[in-house]
Structures are given as structure tokens and as C-alpha cells.
Amino acid sequence: MFRFLPSEDPEDSEGSSKVAQTAVDFHIETRGGSTVLRLVHSGFSASAEWDEYFDATVAGWTYFLWNLRLYVERDFGVPRTMISERRQTTRSFEDVWSEIFGPAGLAVDGLETLAAGDRLTLTVGDRSLAGDVTYVRYPRNLAGTLGDLNDGALFVEMEPSGGEGWSCGIWISAYGVDADETAALQSQLTALADRVFG
């Protein structure tokens, strides 16, 4: 077992911040010739001030554990390039969701009815990418594979940050993809974020 103790900083109902300690325990064992990882994140308060933090934590671990499994099963040992943008905003989740995935953003086909298991097609600049949807939580998270980036991963998150604003992150993991191609994708993703967030 390995234990990690992250410090978090949720706000109370009066808007003053307080440092809180949660614990993350990783249990790794072998079962029937397979490796099993069990993660336990504990120490959350039952107060309403923790609701947004708890929700974002569940979404984050869901993605990170899925991404770990994807890497181990499909891309183990292959170098990864992270293409990402993270921006702060005070706009509504729904408004940003519509812009990020709409025609001026990632131009995701069939966004209104997208569900786990559906085909995923999107555009970053002049590059069209295809893969499969892993999960969607409107208007907070979308995750999926990108077969066009050697089974890379896409994760878009709308994450509360405890204050007036919140963070929108767009994360693309590309495995074994040419450096010039990933640099071009990063530049185009930055331009997309600039359009959406100003």
C-alpha cells in the first residue's frame, strides 16, 4: 500500500479558505495473474462546501484510472506527449461546454446525444481526429480514445476551483506521435482556447 496526503483548500460558506487534509491510498496486488489496483480517497467532509470538490475528485479519478489502464494495455513503454490547455473562467459550465465542443471549438459531431461507446470525431485546427467515447457527464466531463493518435486519450473537464471562477481543462495524450505533429496540435489547441476564452 502507498499513501499520498494532498492538501486541499475548499472554501466555507463565508468564502474564507481552510486547508483540509485528505488521504489517497493505493492498494496493488496480483490476482489470477493480473495486477489489481484499488484506490481509496478518504477524508472528505459531509458538509455542502465539499460537494463540488467531491464531484470533481470522482470525475478526475475516473479519468486518471481509465487513462492508466489504457496506457498499460495499449501503449506501455511508448513515449507520451501531453497536449493541453487549462483556462479560468466565470461563465456557466453549459456556455463553455457548448463553445468548446461546438463548430468554433472542437466541432464534435452529434454532441447532443453522445454517449459511452459512440464514435467520437472532433477537429483541432486543421486536423480531424477520430476515436470512441468512454464517458460523458454533461456539462462537466467528456473522455474518449483517439485512434488517430495511436490510441491516445482525450479528457475535457469543467472543474470548480473553490472561488468565484472555475477551470476548464482540455487534455490530449498522444503516444508515439511525431514531435512536429504534436507541436502543431498544441499550437492549434492554444488558438482554440484563445477563441473560446478570449
C-alpha positions in Angstrom: 0.0 0.0 0.0 1.1 3.6 -0.8 -0.5 6.6 0.9 -0.5 10.2 -0.5 -1.7 13.1 1.6 -2.7 16.0 -0.7 -3.6 19.4 0.9 -6.8 20.9 -0.5 -8.3 24.3 0.0 -12.1 24.3 -0.1 -14.0 27.5 0.9 -16.5 27.6 3.7 -19.9 29.3 3.4 -18.4 32.7 4.3 -15.9 32.4 1.5 -12.8 32.0 3.8 -10.5 29.2 2.9 -9.3 26.5 5.1 -6.7 23.9 4.5 -8.0 20.3 4.7 -6.2 17.0 4.6 -7.5 14.1 2.6 -5.7 10.8 2.1 -5.3 8.7 -1.0 -4.4 5.0 -0.5 -3.2 2.9 -3.4 -3.5 -0.9 -2.9 -1.7 -3.0 -5.5 -2.0 -6.8 -5.6 -1.8 -9.7 -8.0 -5.0 -11.8 -8.6 -5.1 -14.7 -11.0 -2.1 -13.5 -13.0 -3.4 -9.9 -13.3 -2.4 -6.8 -11.4 -5.3 -5.1 -9.5 -5.1 -1.5 -8.3 -7.6 -0.3 -5.7 -7.7 3.4 -4.9 -9.3 4.8 -1.7 -9.6 8.6 -1.4 -10.8 9.4 2.1 -11.2 12.3 4.5 -14.0 14.2 2.8 -16.3 16.3 4.9 -20.0 15.7 4.8 -20.7 19.5 4.6 -22.2 21.1 1.5 -19.0 23.1 0.9 -17.3 19.9 -0.2 -19.9 18.8 -2.7 -18.2 20.4 -5.8 -14.8 19.2 -4.7 -16.0 15.7 -4.2 -17.8 15.6 -7.6 -14.6 16.9 -9.3 -12.5 14.3 -7.5 -14.7 11.4 -8.6 -14.5 12.6 -12.2 -10.8 13.1 -12.0 -10.0 9.7 -10.6 -12.4 8.0 -13.1 -10.4 9.6 -15.9 -6.9 9.0 -14.5 -7.5 5.3 -13.7 -9.1 4.7 -17.1 -6.1 6.5 -18.7 -3.7 4.4 -16.7 -5.4 1.2 -17.9 -5.4 2.4 -21.5 -1.7 3.1 -21.3 -0.8 -0.2 -19.7 -2.9 -2.2 -22.1 -2.2 -0.4 -25.4 0.8 1.9 -25.2 3.0 0.6 -22.4 6.5 1.9 -22.8 5.6 4.3 -25.7 6.6 7.9 -25.1 3.6 10.2 -24.4 3.3 13.8 -25.4 0.7 15.9 -23.5 -1.2 18.5 -25.5 -3.2 20.6 -23.2 -4.9 23.9 -22.3 -6.3 25.0 -18.9 -8.2 28.2 -18.6 -10.0 30.1 -15.8 -13.5 31.5 -16.4 -16.6 32.7 -14.5 -19.0 31.8 -17.4 -21.5 28.9 -16.9 -20.5 25.3 -17.4 -23.2 25.0 -20.1 -22.0 28.0 -22.1 -18.4 26.9 -22.1 -19.4 23.3 -22.9 -21.3 24.5 -26.0 -18.4 26.6 -27.2 -15.6 24.0 -26.5 -17.5 21.3 -28.4 -19.3 23.5 -30.9 -18.4 24.5 -34.5 -15.9 27.1 -33.4 -14.3 24.7 -30.9 -13.6 21.0 -31.3 -16.6 20.6 -33.6 -17.7 17.3 -32.1 -20.3 15.5 -34.2 -23.6 14.6 -32.5 -22.7 16.2 -29.2 -26.4 16.5 -28.0 -26.8 12.7 -28.0 -23.2 11.5 -27.4 -22.9 8.5 -25.0 -20.3 6.0 -23.9 -19.5 3.6 -26.8 -20.3 6.1 -29.6 -17.9 7.0 -32.3 -16.1 10.3 -31.5 -15.0 12.7 -34.2 -13.5 16.1 -33.5 -11.3 18.8 -35.1 -8.3 20.6 -33.7 -7.3 23.3 -36.1 -6.9 21.7 -39.5 -6.6 18.2 -38.0 -9.6 15.8 -37.8 -9.3 13.1 -35.1 -11.5 10.1 -34.6 -11.9 7.6 -31.7 -14.5 6.4 -29.3 -16.4 7.9 -26.3 -15.6 6.4 -22.9 -17.9 8.6 -20.9 -19.8 11.8 -20.9 -21.2 13.8 -17.9 -22.9 16.9 -19.3 -21.8 19.6 -18.8 -18.7 18.6 -16.8 -16.6 15.9 -18.5 -16.0 14.1 -21.7 -13.4 11.3 -22.1 -12.5 9.1 -25.0 -9.8 7.4 -27.1 -8.3 8.9 -30.2 -7.3 6.1 -32.5 -5.7 8.7 -34.9 -3.1 9.4 -32.2 -2.1 5.8 -31.6 -5.0 5.2 -29.1 -4.3 8.5 -27.4 -6.7 9.9 -24.8 -8.9 12.9 -24.7 -10.3 14.4 -21.5 -12.2 17.7 -21.2 -13.1 18.8 -17.7 -15.1 21.7 -16.2 -13.6 21.8 -12.7 -14.8 24.0 -9.8 -11.8 25.7 -8.1 -13.5 26.8 -4.9 -13.7 30.5 -5.7 -15.8 32.7 -8.0 -14.4 31.1 -11.1 -13.5 27.6 -12.2 -11.1 25.9 -14.6 -11.7 24.3 -18.0 -9.0 21.8 -19.0 -8.6 20.1 -22.4 -6.0 17.2 -22.2 -4.9 15.1 -25.2 -2.4 12.3 -24.6 -0.6 11.3 -27.8 1.6 8.2 -27.8 4.5 7.8 -30.2 3.3 10.7 -32.4 5.9 12.8 -34.3 7.1 15.9 -32.4 6.2 18.2 -35.3 2.6 16.9 -35.3 2.2 17.3 -31.6 3.7 20.8 -31.7 1.2 21.7 -34.4 -1.7 20.3 -32.4 -0.6 22.2 -29.3 -0.5 25.4 -31.3 -3.9 24.8 -32.7 -5.4 23.9 -29.3 -4.0 27.1 -27.8 -5.6 29.1 -30.6 -8.9 27.3 -30.0 -8.7 28.1 -26.3 -7.9 31.7 -27.1 -11.0 32.0 -29.2 -13.3 30.4 -26.6 -11.9 32.2 -23.5 -10.7 35.5 -25.1 
